Amino acid sequence: MRLTSIHTYPIKGCHRLDHDGAFVHQWGLAGDRRWMVVDADGVGVTQRETTRLVDLRASVRPGGLSLRADGQPDLDVPEPAGGEPVAVRTFRSRTFPVPALPAGQAADDWLGALLGRPVRLVWLAQPTRHLAAGTREHDTGDQVSFADAYPVLLANAASLDALNDWLAEAGEEPVPMTRFRPNLVVDGAPAWAEDDWVGRRLRIGDRMFQAAGPCDRCVVTTTDQETGVRTKEPLRTLGRHRNIKQKLLFGLNLVPLDGGPLAVDAPIVVAP
């Protein structure tokens, strides 16, 4: 097995960045989901509620972020220095707020024009706990970015092939891996082999990860990540074939156990 691609999402819900390599921190990949768009209540705005986020291209630069979208001028956003943090939540259902620093009016106005609604951009200066202890089987403590629950998401190319076979049998179009917004994609493993990795350790190159559990998928997988067009697939087909304990599963959540560089083509070994 080998690592075939690496991806990050600088702002939660934005268009992906593709990498040949990335630095692994215990809270996730460098530059991944340290920023989030929030509404007036401090709740994260994601692709679950607006597909316009697929148009948001954000790239990390030293000391900040660069924003780009068709029809708008590029904008450089510095990492907030000081100021009063605001309490934010990744989802409205979360009762555990985390402190984040506002990016400023220029970023808020830029994103408001893109999304067509008043929003704010915030930066997570220090990765922190945003799920109460005991709510997950594998507790990552305070080592989490603005990711949904776990620092890293891995996907298996063979599992996507199997899913696309099911879609073809149903007369539906295949979907690309981008629909599942993974951080790491592996090749060389059988389809759904990742189901058996839960609770085990994976060595990817020189980095060690704990497999925390499968990923329950949502409506974001039905959104074309280039156009924002939303359909019923592949969620409907996952519901027929991968509905396990009322969760539609695709991908594997990982928790880094150490830090350091990671590169595409790294070998992968799963502990017994």
C-alpha positions as CSV (number, residue, x, y, z in Angstrom):
1,M,0.0,0.0,0.0
2,R,1.1,3.5,-0.7
3,L,0.0,7.1,-0.1
4,T,-1.2,8.5,-3.5
5,S,-2.4,12.0,-2.6
6,I,-2.4,14.6,0.2
7,H,-5.0,17.4,0.6
8,T,-5.8,20.2,2.9
9,Y,-8.7,22.7,3.3
10,P,-7.4,25.9,4.8
11,I,-10.9,27.3,5.6
12,K,-13.4,24.7,6.7
13,G,-15.6,23.9,3.7
14,C,-13.4,25.6,1.1
15,H,-12.0,24.2,-2.1
16,R,-9.1,21.7,-1.5
17,L,-5.4,22.2,-1.9
18,D,-3.4,19.3,-3.4
19,H,0.1,18.6,-2.1
20,D,3.1,16.5,-2.8
21,G,3.9,16.6,0.9
22,A,2.7,18.1,4.2
23,F,3.9,18.4,7.8
24,V,1.9,16.4,10.3
25,H,1.0,17.9,13.6
26,Q,-0.8,16.0,16.3
27,W,-3.9,18.2,15.6
28,G,-3.7,17.5,11.8
29,L,-1.9,18.5,8.6
30,A,-0.2,21.9,8.6
31,G,-2.6,24.5,7.2
32,D,-5.6,22.3,7.4
33,R,-8.9,23.9,8.7
34,R,-7.4,26.4,11.1
35,W,-9.9,29.0,9.7
36,M,-13.7,28.9,9.6
37,V,-16.5,31.1,8.4
38,V,-19.1,31.7,11.1
39,D,-22.6,33.2,11.2
40,A,-23.9,35.9,13.6
41,D,-24.3,33.2,16.3
42,G,-20.7,32.1,15.9
43,V,-21.7,28.8,14.3
44,G,-19.6,27.4,11.4
45,V,-20.9,28.0,7.9
46,T,-20.1,24.8,5.9
47,Q,-21.1,23.2,2.6
48,R,-23.9,21.5,4.4
49,E,-25.9,24.8,4.1
50,T,-24.2,26.6,1.2
51,T,-22.5,25.1,-1.8
52,R,-21.0,28.4,-2.7
53,L,-18.1,27.5,-0.6
54,V,-16.7,25.4,-3.4
55,D,-15.9,28.7,-5.2
56,L,-13.6,29.7,-2.3
57,R,-10.0,29.1,-3.0
58,A,-7.8,29.7,0.1
59,S,-4.1,29.2,0.3
60,V,-1.8,29.4,3.2
61,R,1.0,31.9,3.1
62,P,3.6,32.9,5.8
63,G,1.6,34.7,8.5
64,G,-1.7,34.4,6.9
65,L,-4.0,33.4,4.1
66,S,-4.8,34.4,0.6
67,L,-8.4,34.3,-0.7
68,R,-9.5,34.0,-4.3
69,A,-12.8,33.5,-6.0
70,D,-14.1,34.2,-9.5
71,G,-15.6,37.7,-9.8
72,Q,-13.8,39.1,-6.7
73,P,-10.4,40.7,-6.1
74,D,-7.8,38.5,-4.4
75,L,-7.4,39.3,-0.7
76,D,-4.6,38.7,1.7
77,V,-5.7,38.0,5.3
78,P,-3.0,38.2,8.1
79,E,-3.3,35.9,11.1
80,P,-5.0,38.0,13.8
81,A,-2.5,39.3,16.3
82,G,-4.0,39.7,19.8
83,G,-7.5,41.1,20.2
84,E,-10.4,39.6,22.0
85,P,-11.3,36.0,21.1
86,V,-14.9,35.1,20.2
87,A,-16.6,31.9,21.2
88,V,-17.5,29.7,18.1
89,R,-18.9,26.3,17.5
90,T,-18.2,24.0,14.4
91,F,-21.9,23.1,14.4
92,R,-25.1,24.4,15.9
93,S,-25.6,21.1,17.8
94,R,-22.3,21.5,19.6
95,T,-22.5,22.8,23.1
96,F,-18.8,23.1,23.6
97,P,-17.6,26.5,22.2
98,V,-13.9,27.2,21.5
99,P,-12.1,30.6,21.4
100,A,-11.1,31.9,18.0
101,L,-9.7,35.2,16.8
102,P,-11.6,37.4,14.3
103,A,-9.8,38.0,11.0
104,G,-11.2,41.5,10.6
105,Q,-13.8,43.5,8.6
106,A,-12.0,43.2,5.2
107,A,-12.2,39.4,5.3
108,D,-15.8,39.5,6.6
109,D,-16.9,41.8,3.8
110,W,-15.1,39.8,1.1
111,L,-16.7,36.5,2.3
112,G,-20.1,38.2,2.8
113,A,-20.1,39.2,-0.8
114,L,-19.1,35.7,-2.0
115,L,-21.8,33.9,0.1
116,G,-24.5,36.6,-0.1
117,R,-25.0,36.9,3.7
118,P,-23.3,38.5,6.7
119,V,-20.5,36.2,8.0
120,R,-17.2,36.5,9.9
121,L,-13.9,34.7,9.3
122,V,-12.1,33.4,12.4
123,W,-8.7,31.8,13.1
124,L,-8.0,29.1,15.6
125,A,-4.7,30.3,17.0
126,Q,-4.4,27.2,19.2
127,P,-6.0,23.9,18.3
128,T,-8.3,22.9,21.2
129,R,-11.0,20.6,22.4
130,H,-14.4,21.2,20.8
131,L,-16.1,18.0,21.8
132,A,-16.7,17.2,25.4
133,A,-14.7,14.3,26.9
134,G,-16.4,11.0,26.6
135,T,-18.3,11.8,23.4
136,R,-16.0,9.8,21.2
137,E,-14.5,6.3,21.5
138,H,-11.1,7.7,20.8
139,D,-10.7,11.1,22.6
140,T,-8.2,13.4,20.9
141,G,-8.2,15.8,23.9
142,D,-7.3,19.3,22.8
143,Q,-5.5,18.2,19.6
144,V,-8.2,19.2,17.1
145,S,-8.5,22.0,14.4
146,F,-11.8,23.0,13.0
147,A,-12.2,19.5,11.6
148,D,-15.6,17.9,12.3
149,A,-14.2,15.6,15.0
150,Y,-10.8,14.1,14.2
151,P,-7.6,15.5,12.9
152,V,-7.1,13.5,9.7
153,L,-9.4,11.7,7.2
154,L,-8.1,8.8,5.1
155,A,-9.8,7.3,2.1
156,N,-9.1,4.1,0.1
157,A,-9.1,4.3,-3.7
158,A,-10.3,0.7,-4.0
159,S,-13.4,1.5,-1.9
160,L,-14.2,4.4,-4.3
161,D,-13.9,2.0,-7.2
162,A,-16.4,-0.4,-5.5
163,L,-18.8,2.5,-4.8
164,N,-18.6,3.6,-8.4
165,D,-19.3,0.0,-9.5
166,W,-22.5,0.2,-7.4
167,L,-23.4,3.5,-9.0
168,A,-22.9,2.1,-12.5
169,E,-25.2,-0.8,-11.6
170,A,-27.8,1.7,-10.6
171,G,-27.4,3.7,-13.8
172,E,-25.7,6.6,-12.1
173,E,-22.6,8.5,-12.9
174,P,-19.3,7.8,-11.1
175,V,-18.1,10.3,-8.5
176,P,-14.5,11.4,-7.9
177,M,-12.7,11.1,-4.6
178,T,-12.9,14.9,-4.1
179,R,-16.6,14.4,-3.0
180,F,-15.3,12.9,0.2
181,R,-12.8,15.6,1.0
182,P,-10.1,13.4,2.4
183,N,-6.7,14.5,3.7
184,L,-4.9,11.3,2.7
185,V,-5.7,8.8,-0.1
186,V,-4.2,5.3,-0.2
187,D,-3.9,2.7,-3.0
188,G,-3.0,-0.9,-3.0
189,A,-5.5,-2.1,-0.3
190,P,-8.7,-4.1,-1.1
191,A,-12.0,-2.3,-1.1
192,W,-13.3,-1.6,2.5
193,A,-10.0,-2.9,4.0
194,E,-10.1,0.2,6.2
195,D,-13.1,-1.3,8.1
196,D,-10.6,-3.7,9.6
197,W,-8.1,-1.1,10.6
198,V,-10.3,0.6,13.2
199,G,-8.5,0.5,16.6
200,R,-5.1,-0.4,15.0
201,R,-2.1,1.7,14.2
202,L,-0.9,2.7,10.7
203,R,2.6,3.8,9.8
204,I,2.5,6.0,6.8
205,G,6.1,6.8,5.8
206,D,7.8,7.8,9.1
207,R,4.5,8.9,10.7
208,M,2.4,6.9,13.0
209,F,-1.4,7.2,13.2
210,Q,-4.2,5.7,15.3
211,A,-7.2,4.6,13.4
212,A,-10.0,6.1,15.5
213,G,-13.1,4.9,13.6
214,P,-15.0,5.1,10.3
215,C,-16.4,8.4,8.9
216,D,-20.1,8.9,8.8
217,R,-21.0,10.8,5.6
218,C,-23.4,13.7,5.1
219,V,-24.9,15.7,2.3
220,V,-21.6,17.3,1.4
221,T,-20.7,14.1,-0.6
222,T,-23.5,15.0,-3.0
223,T,-21.9,18.3,-4.0
224,D,-19.7,18.6,-7.0
225,Q,-16.6,20.2,-5.6
226,E,-15.9,22.1,-8.8
227,T,-19.4,23.4,-9.7
228,G,-21.4,23.3,-6.5
229,V,-24.2,21.3,-8.2
230,R,-25.9,19.0,-5.7
231,T,-27.6,15.7,-6.5
232,K,-28.7,12.6,-4.5
233,E,-25.6,10.5,-5.1
234,P,-23.4,9.0,-3.8
235,L,-25.3,9.3,-0.5
236,R,-28.3,7.3,-1.8
237,T,-26.1,4.4,-2.9
238,L,-24.1,4.5,0.3
239,G,-27.4,4.2,2.1
240,R,-28.1,0.9,0.3
241,H,-24.7,-0.7,0.7
242,R,-22.8,1.0,3.5
243,N,-25.5,1.7,6.1
244,I,-23.9,0.4,9.3
245,K,-25.7,1.1,12.5
246,Q,-27.6,3.9,10.8
247,K,-24.4,5.6,9.6
248,L,-23.4,5.9,6.0
249,L,-19.7,5.0,6.1
250,F,-16.9,6.0,3.8
251,G,-13.3,6.7,4.9
252,L,-11.4,6.4,8.1
253,N,-10.7,8.9,10.8
254,L,-7.0,9.1,12.0
255,V,-5.3,10.6,15.0
256,P,-1.6,11.4,14.5
257,L,0.6,10.0,17.2
258,D,3.7,12.0,16.3
259,G,4.7,14.9,14.1
260,G,6.9,15.4,11.1
261,P,7.0,15.4,7.3
262,L,4.9,13.2,5.1
263,A,5.1,12.8,1.4
264,V,3.1,11.2,-1.5
265,D,4.3,7.7,-2.4
266,A,5.1,6.9,1.2
267,P,4.6,3.2,2.1
268,I,1.8,2.2,4.5
269,V,1.9,-0.6,7.0
270,V,-1.0,-1.5,9.3
271,A,-0.1,-3.0,12.7
272,P,-1.5,-6.5,13.5
